[in-house]
Amino acid sequence: MRAERARAVAQRLRDPRLTDSRGFDIAQALLDGFNRHYRLFRETSAQAKRRFEQADWHGQQRAQRERIEFYDKRVDEAAERLQKEFQASSCRWTSGSRSSCTTSAC
């Protein structure tokens, strides 16, 4: 379902009426990051049955920790890519308010 929604958004972004490709490129970078996150999460989750059948409880715990950390890692990767490729600023938001920025563009 999410993949279908992502494809629909990507298709709308390819609308020939858009004149600035930067918006599409940023959206594509974010979509790439989401797809990477989703793929890695599913790969790790798919191995759960084998770990359960082999009573690999330590492996299960390790995989659970990894899955919990996946989101933060993917967000950091996406932010780094946006900064590197699009000179986006680096802002950290907490409780709905900006806590710190590396540029004044926030």
Backbone as a printed PyTorch tensor [residue, N CA C, xyz], in Angstrom:
tensor([[[  0.8180,  -1.1890,   0.0000],
         [  0.0000,   0.0000,   0.0000],
         [  0.8680,   1.2620,   0.0000]],

        [[  1.8990,   1.2970,   0.8910],
         [  2.7740,   2.4670,   0.9410],
         [  3.5330,   2.6440,  -0.3580]],

        [[  3.9930,   1.5280,  -0.9120],
         [  4.7490,   1.6040,  -2.1640],
         [  3.8760,   2.1650,  -3.2800]],

        [[  2.5990,   1.7680,  -3.3080],
         [  1.6790,   2.2930,  -4.3180],
         [  1.4920,   3.7980,  -4.1440]],

        [[  1.3370,   4.2200,  -2.8910],
         [  1.1710,   5.6430,  -2.6120],
         [  2.4250,   6.4100,  -3.0220]],

        [[  3.5880,   5.8470,  -2.7290],
         [  4.8480,   6.4940,  -3.0790],
         [  4.9820,   6.6240,  -4.5950]],

        [[  4.5850,   5.5750,  -5.3190],
         [  4.6350,   5.6490,  -6.7880],
         [  3.6890,   6.7160,  -7.3190]],

        [[  2.5090,   6.8320,  -6.7190],
         [  1.5420,   7.8400,  -7.1620],
         [  2.0950,   9.2430,  -6.9340]],

        [[  2.7280,   9.4570,  -5.7880],
         [  3.3290,  10.7610,  -5.5080],
         [  4.4520,  11.0470,  -6.4940]],

        [[  5.2880,  10.0450,  -6.7320],
         [  6.3990,  10.2230,  -7.6810],
         [  5.8710,  10.5460,  -9.0700]],

        [[  4.7910,   9.9130,  -9.4760],
         [  4.2110,  10.1730, -10.7910],
         [  3.7000,  11.6140, -10.8790]],

        [[  3.0460,  12.0780,  -9.8150],
         [  2.5610,  13.4650,  -9.8170],
         [  3.7220,  14.4390,  -9.8880]],

        [[  4.8400,  14.0930,  -9.2400],
         [  5.9980,  14.9740,  -9.2530],
         [  6.6490,  15.0510, -10.6300]],

        [[  6.3920,  14.0570, -11.4500],
         [  6.9510,  14.0610, -12.8060],
         [  6.0850,  14.8800, -13.7660]],

        [[  5.0730,  15.5140, -13.2370],
         [  4.1530,  16.3250, -14.0440],
         [  4.9580,  17.3190, -14.8690]],

        [[  4.7630,  17.3370, -16.1880],
         [  5.5530,  18.2250, -17.0530],
         [  5.3220,  19.7050, -16.7730]],

        [[  4.2870,  20.0510, -16.0300],
         [  4.0400,  21.4540, -15.7220],
         [  5.0130,  21.9850, -14.6750]],

        [[  5.7010,  21.0850, -13.9700],
         [  6.6870,  21.5380, -12.9980],
         [  7.8990,  22.0750, -13.7490]],

        [[  8.3290,  23.2630, -13.3900],
         [  9.4380,  23.8800, -14.1110],
         [ 10.7580,  23.8110, -13.3460]],

        [[ 10.7110,  23.5570, -12.0550],
         [ 11.9250,  23.4900, -11.2540],
         [ 12.1880,  22.0350, -10.8840]],

        [[ 13.2200,  21.4490, -11.4550],
         [ 13.5070,  20.0360, -11.1960],
         [ 14.0610,  19.8060,  -9.7920]],

        [[ 14.4880,  20.8530,  -9.1200],
         [ 15.0480,  20.6980,  -7.7770],
         [ 14.0210,  20.0760,  -6.8210]],

        [[ 12.7760,  20.4890,  -6.9170],
         [ 11.7280,  19.9260,  -6.0720],
         [ 11.5850,  18.4310,  -6.3130]],

        [[ 11.5900,  18.0340,  -7.5750],
         [ 11.5020,  16.6040,  -7.8920],
         [ 12.7220,  15.8670,  -7.3600]],

        [[ 13.8990,  16.4460,  -7.5340],
         [ 15.1340,  15.7930,  -7.0770],
         [ 15.1340,  15.6080,  -5.5610]],

        [[ 14.6480,  16.6010,  -4.8300],
         [ 14.5700,  16.4840,  -3.3670],
         [ 13.5660,  15.4070,  -2.9860]],

        [[ 12.4030,  15.4310,  -3.6360],
         [ 11.3920,  14.4100,  -3.3510],
         [ 11.9230,  13.0170,  -3.6720]],

        [[ 12.6520,  12.8860,  -4.7690],
         [ 13.2190,  11.5940,  -5.1440],
         [ 14.2370,  11.1300,  -4.1130]],

        [[ 15.0460,  12.0540,  -3.6000],
         [ 16.0280,  11.7080,  -2.5660],
         [ 15.3220,  11.1960,  -1.3150]],

        [[ 14.2330,  11.8470,  -0.9310],
         [ 13.4710,  11.4010,   0.2370],
         [ 12.8290,  10.0440,  -0.0180]],

        [[ 12.2940,   9.8680,  -1.2130],
         [ 11.6750,   8.5890,  -1.5690],
         [ 12.7230,   7.4740,  -1.5910]],

        [[ 13.9000,   7.7600,  -2.0960],
         [ 14.9890,   6.7800,  -2.0840],
         [ 15.3210,   6.3750,  -0.6440]],

        [[ 15.3730,   7.3510,   0.2400],
         [ 15.6560,   7.0660,   1.6430],
         [ 14.5740,   6.2020,   2.2750]],

        [[ 13.3150,   6.5150,   1.9660],
         [ 12.2170,   5.7070,   2.5030],
         [ 12.3000,   4.2800,   1.9760]],

        [[ 12.5360,   4.1370,   0.6820],
         [ 12.6150,   2.8010,   0.0900],
         [ 13.7510,   1.9850,   0.7000]],

        [[ 14.8750,   2.6360,   0.9680],
         [ 15.9980,   1.9410,   1.6160],
         [ 15.5770,   1.4880,   3.0140]],

        [[ 14.9560,   2.3780,   3.7710],
         [ 14.4980,   2.0400,   5.1180],
         [ 13.5360,   0.8610,   5.0840]],

        [[ 12.5770,   0.9240,   4.2010],
         [ 11.5470,  -0.1140,   4.1150],
         [ 12.1620,  -1.4680,   3.7410]],

        [[ 13.0970,  -1.4470,   2.7730],
         [ 13.7490,  -2.6840,   2.3340],
         [ 14.5610,  -3.3070,   3.4720]],

        [[ 15.3650,  -2.5040,   4.1530],
         [ 16.1960,  -3.0250,   5.2410],
         [ 15.3370,  -3.5310,   6.4020]],

        [[ 14.2810,  -2.8150,   6.7060],
         [ 13.3850,  -3.2280,   7.7860],
         [ 12.7370,  -4.5610,   7.4530]],

        [[ 12.2700,  -4.6990,   6.2320],
         [ 11.6210,  -5.9530,   5.8200],
         [ 12.6120,  -7.1110,   5.7860]],

        [[ 13.8320,  -6.8620,   5.3180],
         [ 14.8400,  -7.9210,   5.2880],
         [ 15.1300,  -8.4350,   6.6940]],

        [[ 15.2970,  -7.5250,   7.6250],
         [ 15.5740,  -7.9210,   9.0030],
         [ 14.3800,  -8.6490,   9.6030]],

        [[ 13.1890,  -8.1530,   9.3360],
         [ 11.9810,  -8.7910,   9.8690],
         [ 11.7620, -10.1690,   9.2650]],

        [[ 12.1150, -10.3360,   8.0050],
         [ 11.9070, -11.6150,   7.3260],
         [ 12.7590, -12.7230,   7.9510]],

        [[ 13.8340, -12.3770,   8.5630],
         [ 14.7140, -13.3680,   9.1800],
         [ 14.2150, -13.7960,  10.5580]],

        [[ 13.1660, -13.1410,  11.0510],
         [ 12.6640, -13.4360,  12.3970],
         [ 12.1860, -14.8800,  12.5280]],

        [[ 11.5340, -15.4110,  11.5080],
         [ 11.0250, -16.7810,  11.5820],
         [ 12.1720, -17.7700,  11.7810]],

        [[ 13.2370, -17.5970,  11.0120],
         [ 14.4010, -18.4880,  11.1370],
         [ 15.0010, -18.3850,  12.5320]],

        [[ 15.1600, -17.1550,  13.0300],
         [ 15.7340, -16.9890,  14.3680],
         [ 14.8450, -17.6340,  15.4250]],

        [[ 13.5360, -17.4960,  15.2620],
         [ 12.6100, -18.1100,  16.2170],
         [ 12.7310, -19.6260,  16.1730]],

        [[ 12.7200, -20.1920,  14.9780],
         [ 12.8010, -21.6480,  14.8340],
         [ 14.1140, -22.2060,  15.3760]],

        [[ 15.1590, -21.4270,  15.2950],
         [ 16.4580, -21.8660,  15.7960],
         [ 16.6830, -21.4620,  17.2580]],

        [[ 15.6680, -20.8930,  17.8550],
         [ 15.7470, -20.4190,  19.2460],
         [ 16.9270, -19.4720,  19.4500]],

        [[ 17.1590, -18.6330,  18.4500],
         [ 18.2410, -17.6530,  18.5000],
         [ 17.7210, -16.3860,  19.1810]],

        [[ 17.5750, -16.4620,  20.5090],
         [ 16.9590, -15.3560,  21.2390],
         [ 17.8500, -14.1190,  21.2540]],

        [[ 19.1560, -14.3280,  21.3420],
         [ 20.0620, -13.1760,  21.3020],
         [ 20.0020, -12.4980,  19.9300]],

        [[ 19.9060, -13.3080,  18.8900],
         [ 19.7610, -12.7580,  17.5390],
         [ 18.4590, -11.9880,  17.3880]],

        [[ 17.3890, -12.5050,  17.9960],
         [ 16.0990, -11.8080,  17.9580],
         [ 16.2110, -10.4570,  18.6560]],

        [[ 16.8280, -10.4350,  19.8110],
         [ 16.9780,  -9.1850,  20.5540],
         [ 17.8230,  -8.1800,  19.7730]],

        [[ 18.9070,  -8.6640,  19.1790],
         [ 19.7710,  -7.7900,  18.3870],
         [ 18.9950,  -7.2080,  17.2020]],

        [[ 18.2250,  -8.0580,  16.5140],
         [ 17.4480,  -7.6030,  15.3640],
         [ 16.3910,  -6.5820,  15.7820]],

        [[ 15.7920,  -6.7850,  16.9420],
         [ 14.7970,  -5.8260,  17.4240],
         [ 15.4450,  -4.4760,  17.7030]],

        [[ 16.6090,  -4.4890,  18.3190],
         [ 17.3240,  -3.2230,  18.5620],
         [ 17.6550,  -2.5340,  17.2410]],

        [[ 18.1100,  -3.3140,  16.2650],
         [ 18.4500,  -2.7460,  14.9590],
         [ 17.2320,  -2.1190,  14.3010]],

        [[ 16.1090,  -2.8250,  14.3440],
         [ 14.8980,  -2.2790,  13.7210],
         [ 14.4600,  -0.9840,  14.3920]],

        [[ 14.6050,  -0.9160,  15.6970],
         [ 14.2430,   0.3130,  16.4140],
         [ 15.1480,   1.4640,  15.9810]],

        [[ 16.4170,   1.1790,  15.7420],
         [ 17.3790,   2.2040,  15.3450],
         [ 17.2900,   2.5690,  13.8610]],

        [[ 16.6610,   1.7210,  13.0560],
         [ 16.6080,   1.9540,  11.6110],
         [ 16.0670,   3.3350,  11.2640]],

        [[ 14.9750,   3.7180,  11.8830],
         [ 14.3250,   4.9740,  11.5090],
         [ 15.2660,   6.1540,  11.7160]],

        [[ 15.8770,   6.2480,  12.9010],
         [ 16.7870,   7.3620,  13.1720],
         [ 17.9670,   7.3660,  12.2050]],

        [[ 18.4850,   6.1860,  11.9080],
         [ 19.6050,   6.1110,  10.9640],
         [ 19.1900,   6.6010,   9.5830]],

        [[ 18.0180,   6.1850,   9.1300],
         [ 17.5660,   6.5970,   7.7930],
         [ 17.2860,   8.0980,   7.7480]],

        [[ 16.7450,   8.6610,   8.8270],
         [ 16.5110,  10.1080,   8.8770],
         [ 17.8410,  10.8440,   8.8060]],

        [[ 18.8240,  10.3770,   9.5610],
         [ 20.1500,  11.0030,   9.5180],
         [ 20.7630,  10.9060,   8.1270]],

        [[ 20.6260,   9.7430,   7.4830],
         [ 21.1550,   9.5830,   6.1170],
         [ 20.4640,  10.5340,   5.1510]],

        [[ 19.1490,  10.6490,   5.2760],
         [ 18.4030,  11.5380,   4.3700],
         [ 18.8140,  12.9900,   4.5960]],

        [[ 18.9450,  13.3970,   5.8600],
         [ 19.3530,  14.7740,   6.1590],
         [ 20.7410,  15.0580,   5.6000]],

        [[ 21.6420,  14.0960,   5.7600],
         [ 23.0000,  14.2710,   5.2290],
         [ 22.9810,  14.4090,   3.7100]],

        [[ 22.1660,  13.5820,   3.0480],
         [ 22.0870,  13.6610,   1.5800],
         [ 21.5110,  15.0010,   1.1420]],

        [[ 20.4700,  15.4650,   1.8280],
         [ 19.8720,  16.7530,   1.4630],
         [ 20.8550,  17.8940,   1.6830]],

        [[ 21.6350,  17.8270,   2.7480],
         [ 22.6470,  18.8550,   3.0020],
         [ 23.7270,  18.8340,   1.9290]],

        [[ 24.1710,  17.6400,   1.5970],
         [ 25.2740,  17.4840,   0.6430],
         [ 24.8550,  17.8500,  -0.7830]],

        [[ 23.7190,  17.3190,  -1.2260],
         [ 23.3170,  17.4990,  -2.6210],
         [ 22.5300,  18.7740,  -2.8830]],

        [[ 21.8280,  19.2860,  -1.8490],
         [ 20.9340,  20.4230,  -2.0780],
         [ 21.2290,  21.5950,  -1.1520]],

        [[ 22.3310,  21.5300,  -0.4230],
         [ 22.7320,  22.5730,   0.5160],
         [ 21.5930,  22.9270,   1.4770]],

        [[ 20.8680,  21.9150,   1.9130],
         [ 19.7890,  22.1200,   2.8790],
         [ 20.4070,  22.3830,   4.2470]],

        [[ 19.7260,  23.1580,   5.0540],
         [ 20.2370,  23.4380,   6.3950],
         [ 19.9700,  22.2460,   7.3040]],

        [[ 20.6310,  22.2220,   8.4150],
         [ 20.4710,  21.1410,   9.3740],
         [ 19.7820,  21.6790,  10.6180]],

        [[ 18.5090,  21.3980,  10.7570],
         [ 17.7460,  21.8420,  11.9170],
         [ 17.2980,  20.6380,  12.7200]],

        [[ 17.3150,  20.7800,  14.0080],
         [ 16.7910,  19.7530,  14.9000],
         [ 15.5460,  20.3330,  15.5490]],

        [[ 14.4560,  19.6040,  15.4680],
         [ 13.1930,  20.0780,  16.0300],
         [ 12.8420,  19.2120,  17.2300]],

        [[ 12.4630,  19.8510,  18.3080],
         [ 12.0140,  19.1170,  19.4810],
         [ 10.7240,  19.7450,  19.9770]],

        [[  9.7550,  18.9270,  20.2440],
         [  8.4640,  19.3820,  20.7740],
         [  7.8770,  20.5300,  19.9590]],

        [[  8.0310,  20.4640,  18.6550],
         [  7.4150,  21.4600,  17.7810],
         [  8.1560,  22.7670,  17.6760]],

        [[  9.3260,  22.9050,  18.2780],
         [ 10.0620,  24.1670,  18.1480],
         [ 11.5040,  23.8800,  17.7560]],

        [[ 12.0800,  24.7780,  16.9930],
         [ 13.4450,  24.5980,  16.5160],
         [ 14.3990,  24.6590,  17.7140]],

        [[ 15.2640,  23.6770,  17.8140],
         [ 16.2130,  23.6910,  18.9300],
         [ 17.6030,  24.1400,  18.4920]],

        [[ 18.0140,  23.8240,  17.2620],
         [ 19.3200,  24.2660,  16.7920],
         [ 19.3860,  24.1590,  15.2810]],

        [[ 20.1490,  25.0450,  14.6760],
         [ 20.3510,  25.0320,  13.2220],
         [ 21.8030,  25.3430,  12.9250]],

        [[ 22.2950,  24.7650,  11.8240],
         [ 23.6560,  25.0700,  11.4250],
         [ 23.7180,  26.2590,  10.4870]],

        [[ 22.5660,  26.6780,   9.9690],
         [ 22.5310,  27.8700,   9.1230],
         [ 21.3730,  28.7420,   9.5680]],

        [[ 21.3190,  29.9380,   9.0790],
         [ 20.2210,  30.8310,   9.4420],
         [ 19.0190,  30.6410,   8.5330]],

        [[ 19.0540,  29.6310,   7.6740],
         [ 17.9770,  29.4130,   6.7070],
         [ 16.7330,  28.7700,   7.3170]],

        [[ 16.7940,  28.3480,   8.5380],
         [ 15.6520,  27.6550,   9.1770],
         [ 14.6010,  28.6410,   9.6260]]])
